[in-house]
Amino acid sequence: MKNSIVFVLCFFSILFVGAQTIEKQAPQGFDVEKKEISHGKIDTIQYNSSTVGTNRKALVYTPPGFKKSEKYPVLYLLHGIGGDEKEWFKNGTPHIILDNLYAQGKLKPMIVVLPNGRAMKDDRATGDIWEKDKVEAFTTFEKDLLNDLIPFIEKKYPAKKDRENRAIAGLSMGGGQTLNFGLGNIDKFAWVGGFSSAPNTKEPQELLPNPAKAKELKLLWISCGDQDRLMPFSKRTSDYLTENNIPHIFYVEPGGHDFKVWKNDLYLFSQLLFKPINQQEVNDSLQSE
């Protein structure tokens, strides 16, 4: 009997440790559509933006087996300066990546919203994308997201409405928005992921004037390719968090500033969402040789 108890305790100990480790790179075929598995659905929605004064578009992914009678956590996934609500869909194929992960039982069922982070009346990625008003529109999106888009999603879809069931992540300009908005609204988001965050990322002391507040987050993920010239913006944030003993994951991965890196980020980050997580153990796993 005693030996049986020891065996069971060891078994569950192994399970717990395994749950806190993570692959460093997605396996081959992770982003290839598989006809034989169940698939989620992508909808195009329009919501009224009182912030912008017009109707705005977003894409919404609902997972395989989605039921309106059930409640789901939500991930808001943001694009870069040259994109719009379709950038992730066209170049990052999140629907395929997530479908494949669901088929392997690796994800907590969630709704994923792909918004347009350029909050202005003409929000298309055309002309000079670096024009002052177009760049400023990425800052304006914080108000649009909080006051218009999130309330719309939580009214139209069976979304859980508490911070512990709301995540935000993004790439490049969207990574900067993620850190700015997520760390600036910890009362709204408990899961934050900045991928290759751009120069729009606020200085760490402005992001978190009260660093201890970030301890309320369930997950704070910062990643960047080792060949990416924007690395200093991610590193200075991670360094500040480390100096202030704030749990977070900092993953320096192979690659530059491109979708090969960001697809891998989504593959890894999504598996951690809305589950119990030990950030230090995951971080150690990613840093190990």
C-alpha positions in Angstrom: 0.0 0.0 0.0 2.8 2.4 1.0 4.6 1.7 -2.3 1.4 2.4 -4.2 1.0 5.8 -2.5 4.7 6.7 -3.3 4.1 5.7 -7.0 1.0 7.9 -7.3 2.7 10.9 -5.7 5.7 10.6 -8.0 3.4 10.2 -11.0 1.5 13.4 -10.2 4.7 15.2 -9.4 6.0 14.4 -12.9 2.7 15.6 -14.5 3.0 18.9 -12.6 6.6 19.5 -13.7 5.8 18.5 -17.3 2.9 21.0 -17.3 5.4 23.8 -16.5 7.8 23.1 -19.4 7.3 24.2 -23.0 8.7 23.5 -26.4 11.1 26.2 -27.7 10.1 25.8 -31.3 6.9 24.7 -32.9 7.2 21.3 -34.7 7.2 21.0 -38.5 3.6 21.1 -39.8 2.2 23.1 -36.9 0.9 25.7 -39.4 -0.3 23.3 -42.1 -4.0 22.8 -42.5 -5.2 19.3 -41.7 -8.5 18.3 -43.4 -9.1 15.4 -41.0 -9.4 17.4 -37.8 -12.2 19.7 -36.6 -11.9 23.3 -37.5 -12.9 26.6 -35.8 -14.7 29.4 -37.6 -13.6 32.9 -38.7 -16.2 35.6 -38.8 -15.9 39.2 -39.9 -17.8 41.5 -37.6 -18.5 45.2 -37.5 -18.9 47.2 -34.3 -19.8 50.8 -33.7 -16.9 52.8 -32.4 -17.9 55.9 -30.4 -14.1 56.6 -30.1 -13.6 56.9 -33.9 -17.2 57.8 -34.9 -17.7 55.1 -37.4 -18.3 51.3 -37.8 -15.1 49.3 -37.6 -14.2 45.8 -38.6 -12.6 42.9 -36.8 -12.2 39.1 -37.3 -13.3 36.7 -34.7 -12.1 33.1 -34.4 -14.3 30.7 -32.5 -12.8 27.3 -31.6 -13.9 23.8 -32.8 -16.9 22.6 -31.0 -17.9 26.2 -30.1 -21.3 26.4 -28.3 -23.2 29.6 -27.6 -24.5 28.0 -24.4 -21.0 27.9 -23.0 -18.8 30.8 -21.8 -15.3 31.4 -23.2 -12.2 33.4 -22.3 -11.0 35.9 -25.0 -7.7 36.7 -26.5 -7.3 40.0 -28.4 -4.5 39.5 -31.0 -3.0 42.7 -32.4 -1.2 43.3 -35.8 1.8 45.5 -36.8 2.1 49.0 -38.3 1.7 47.8 -41.9 -1.3 45.6 -41.3 -5.0 45.6 -40.4 -7.5 43.2 -39.0 -6.5 40.7 -41.7 -2.8 40.7 -41.3 -2.6 37.9 -38.8 -5.1 35.9 -40.7 -3.3 36.2 -44.0 0.3 35.9 -42.8 0.1 34.2 -39.5 -2.7 31.7 -40.1 -3.7 31.7 -36.4 -6.9 29.7 -37.2 -4.7 26.8 -38.6 -2.2 26.9 -35.7 -5.0 26.9 -33.1 -7.0 24.2 -34.9 -4.0 21.9 -34.8 -3.3 22.6 -31.2 -7.0 21.9 -30.3 -6.7 18.6 -32.1 -3.8 17.7 -29.8 -5.7 18.8 -26.7 -3.2 21.5 -25.9 -5.4 24.6 -25.7 -8.1 25.9 -23.3 -11.1 26.7 -25.6 -11.1 30.5 -26.3 -12.4 33.1 -28.6 -9.7 35.1 -30.5 -10.4 38.6 -31.7 -8.3 40.1 -34.5 -9.0 43.9 -34.5 -7.7 46.8 -36.5 -5.3 48.6 -34.2 -5.3 51.8 -36.3 -8.2 53.6 -34.7 -9.2 56.3 -37.3 -11.9 56.7 -39.9 -9.7 55.6 -42.8 -8.0 52.7 -41.0 -6.6 51.0 -44.1 -2.9 50.3 -44.3 -2.4 52.4 -47.4 -0.3 55.4 -48.4 2.4 56.5 -46.0 1.8 54.3 -42.9 4.2 56.5 -40.9 2.1 59.6 -41.2 1.6 61.3 -37.9 -2.1 60.8 -37.7 -1.8 57.1 -38.7 0.8 56.4 -36.0 -1.2 58.3 -33.4 -4.2 56.2 -34.3 -2.4 53.2 -32.7 -2.5 55.0 -29.4 -6.1 56.0 -29.8 -6.9 52.3 -30.2 -6.6 51.8 -26.4 -9.8 53.7 -25.9 -11.6 52.0 -28.9 -10.6 48.6 -27.5 -11.7 49.2 -23.9 -14.8 51.3 -24.6 -16.1 49.9 -27.9 -14.7 46.6 -29.1 -14.5 44.6 -25.8 -18.1 45.6 -24.8 -19.3 44.6 -28.3 -17.6 41.2 -28.2 -18.9 40.5 -24.7 -22.4 41.3 -25.8 -22.4 39.4 -29.1 -20.4 36.3 -28.0 -20.6 34.1 -24.9 -17.5 35.7 -23.5 -16.4 35.6 -19.9 -16.2 39.2 -18.7 -13.6 39.2 -15.9 -10.0 40.1 -16.2 -8.8 36.6 -15.5 -10.5 35.4 -18.7 -9.2 38.3 -20.9 -5.8 38.2 -22.7 -4.0 40.6 -25.0 -1.0 39.9 -27.3 0.4 41.4 -30.4 3.4 41.7 -32.8 5.7 44.6 -33.4 3.5 47.8 -33.2 0.8 45.5 -31.8 3.4 44.2 -29.3 4.0 47.7 -28.1 0.3 48.3 -27.9 0.0 45.1 -25.9 2.5 46.1 -23.3 1.2 49.7 -23.1 -2.5 48.7 -22.8 -2.0 45.4 -20.9 0.3 46.8 -18.2 -1.7 50.1 -18.2 -4.9 48.2 -17.5 -4.1 45.3 -15.3 -7.6 45.6 -14.0 -8.8 44.6 -17.5 -6.2 42.0 -18.6 -4.5 39.1 -16.6 -2.6 37.6 -19.6 -0.2 39.8 -21.6 2.1 38.9 -24.5 4.4 41.2 -26.4 6.0 39.7 -29.5 9.0 41.7 -30.9 7.5 44.9 -29.4 8.3 48.1 -31.4 9.5 51.6 -30.4 5.9 52.6 -29.5 6.5 50.6 -26.3 6.6 53.0 -23.4 9.7 53.3 -21.2 9.5 50.7 -18.4 9.1 53.3 -15.6 6.1 54.7 -17.5 4.7 51.2 -18.3 4.8 50.2 -14.6 5.4 53.1 -12.2 4.3 50.7 -9.5 6.0 47.5 -10.6 4.4 45.4 -7.8 1.1 45.8 -9.6 2.3 43.4 -12.3 2.3 40.6 -9.8 -1.4 40.5 -10.3 -0.9 39.2 -13.8 -1.3 35.5 -14.5 1.2 35.7 -17.4 3.5 38.3 -18.7 5.3 37.1 -21.8 7.9 39.1 -23.7 9.7 37.6 -26.7 11.9 38.7 -29.6 14.1 37.2 -32.3 17.8 37.2 -31.7 18.4 38.9 -35.0 15.7 41.6 -34.5 17.0 45.2 -34.3 14.0 46.0 -32.1 15.4 43.7 -29.3 16.4 46.7 -27.0 12.7 47.5 -26.5 11.9 44.0 -25.2 15.1 43.7 -23.2 14.8 46.9 -21.3 11.3 46.0 -20.3 12.4 42.5 -19.1 15.4 44.0 -17.3 13.2 46.4 -15.4 10.8 43.6 -14.4 13.8 41.4 -13.3 15.2 44.3 -11.2 11.9 44.7 -9.5 11.3 40.9 -9.0 8.3 40.7 -11.2 7.5 37.2 -12.5 7.6 37.1 -16.3 8.8 35.1 -19.3 11.5 36.5 -21.5 12.1 34.4 -24.6 14.9 35.2 -27.0 14.3 33.0 -30.0 16.1 32.3 -33.3 15.0 34.7 -36.1 14.4 38.3 -37.1 11.3 40.6 -37.4 8.9 38.4 -39.3 6.0 36.0 -39.2 8.2 32.9 -38.7 9.0 34.2 -35.3 5.5 35.5 -34.5 3.8 32.3 -35.5 6.1 30.4 -33.2 5.2 32.9 -30.5 1.5 32.3 -30.9 2.0 28.6 -30.9 3.9 28.8 -27.6 2.0 31.6 -25.9 -1.5 30.3 -26.6 -0.8 27.0 -24.9 -0.2 28.8 -21.6 -3.4 30.9 -21.6 -6.2 30.5 -19.1 -4.4 27.6 -17.2 -2.4 27.4 -13.9 1.1 28.4 -14.8 4.4 28.8 -13.0 6.2 31.5 -15.0 9.6 30.9 -13.5 9.6 27.2 -14.4 8.5 28.0 -18.0 11.1 30.7 -18.2 13.8 28.3 -17.0 12.6 25.7 -19.5 12.9 28.2 -22.4 16.4 29.4 -21.2 17.8 25.9 -20.9 20.2 24.5 -23.5 
